[in-house]
Amino acid sequence: SLDLSEYEAINRYEKELPEYFNFASDVLDKWSKLEKNGNRPAHPAFWWTDGKGKEMRWGFEELGFLSKKAANVLSGPCNLKRGDRVILILPRIPEWWLLSVASIRTGIVFVPGTLQLTAKDILYRLQASKAKCIITNDALAAAVDSVSSSCPFLETKLLISEGRRDNWLNFKELFDASPSSHSCVETKSSDPMMIYFTSGTTGLPKMAEHSHSSMTLGCMISGRYWLDLKPSDVIWNMSDTGWIKATLGSFFSPWLWGGTAFIHSMPQFDPREILNVLSTYPITKMCTAPTVYRMLVQHNLTRYRFKSLRHCLTGGEPLNPEVMAQWKKQTGLDIHEAYGQTEVGIISQNEKGTKIKPGSMGKPPPPYDVQIIDENGNILPRGQEGDIAIRVKPKRPFCLFSCYVDNPQKTAAAFCGDFYVTSDRGWMDEEGYLWFVARSDDIIISSGYRIGPFEVESALIEHPAVVESAVVSSPDPLRREVVKAFVVLSPSFISHNPEELIRELQEHVKKVTAPYKYPRKVEFVQQLPKTISGKVKRHELRKKEWGQI
Ligand code: BCO
């Protein structure tokens, strides 16, 4: 098996980070050698199914062979060089994994995005990232074409499709003709590897950059103690490929530990399909959003037998203790919750074999020193609520994001004194368990999505009925919280049927921006509460929604 003790020592501050690190050459290619020599269980490294009978299984050797061919497509016909950025928007199909590995091999910085992005979202991402290439499929090619003339940096469009499209390169054709020999570039541990667009409380999403070591080696401790991974494991992490949870749970963690990343393409979310897959395949670990567990426990789980499932995990939003109890009653298994963010990965976890306190996010793993601080960066006593923060001085944990690209102000604003501040409120109990309270800003965490109110308000204002709006979180039994819009109508729309108008506004938002952000609740109001200087008091509306005033 691969000796990972050095990487664990780095996470425990017992060893320095190596100057050079590349996940493809230092991890994947080493597993490939071990596999070839019979020193790894005969499991696939990648096991994909479309749920309709089509399957794909690759060992590490095959993954290496195929991803080297994909790397040659990127640096050959796509003309991409080390350091160039490529936007990658694909559903859960094998090419997403191949092209992500290929980017790492070539030193190209990949920028994943969700398939729910609209033309406007893509335009913003292409312009902000200055990406030279975009890779997507037929579902989004027309949206890309509708904006590409406004993207001066965009040189290449790569289509993953059986068909051809004008002005697009076809991946399959190039891949088939591509050579399989490729030398992985040497990347410094601190070189940029990937960028995620992440929503903030003001303005459009920021670009959180991660290095070649941050999330790869940063998966070490969570992979070992939270996910409890071994080479014999088959882990099914259900995240959409646009979120960091996909790289963490379906890529870096399973492959660092030499296990199998199991993927179901699942174009439509369907709880019954999930239960059937768990009953059919030898999945030993599953990780999915709390909202999914909430949906699953509404079914009679005792009708299913999950033969291989041993360990259940969750993260992205808080899980209710009642859902944990129902899951345990019906399956006999605990749900191990972890807490993290795009910028920092996993910073608190309920480790396998430790006491679970339902409702708590567990304890911080090394290298993170997580504290609860006040607004001046002072550590608060145990039991007292404050900002959840990560110590960055005297030593900055290597797994923290590098920066918000091109945005030194926002990067600086994320730090206070000796700490990186998560903008989540919480408290720590006497035993060091972390408890989530709420966001300290206006961000909405709905079914695991991080939604910036400004993005939804900007979409709403584009509708002629909307004079102005304020978007806040509102409680919801299934999604924990949902987006609620308070809307001031233009006089000519006041007499319209309110139900029809709500539906129209919802459909409008779904078209203008990624549909997961649409306001599931809408209330028409005559005016919005404002400060003397005219700033909308979102916190007042939010407090009312949550029954706090
Ligand atoms: O619920 P509705 O049907 O009214 O609306 C849904 C979709 O139908 C709709 N939609 C999607 N594509 C559309 C569209 N409408 C029009 N055109 C399209 N092309 O939009 C709404 C989308 O909502 P959804 O995505 O929540 O859908 P759904 O099917 O209810 O999915 C439920 C979940 C739980 C599977 C989904 O919400 C989910 O995947 N949540 C988890 C998100 C996640 O992975 N978060 C982790 C982020 S990373 C992180 O937290 C860092 C941790 C270290």
Residues whose N, C-alpha, C, O or C-beta is under 5 A from the ligand:
A	BS01	BCO	S239 D240 W243 I244 K245 F269 A289 T291 V292 G316 G340 Q341 T342 G345 I346 S447 G448 Y449 K510 P515 Y516
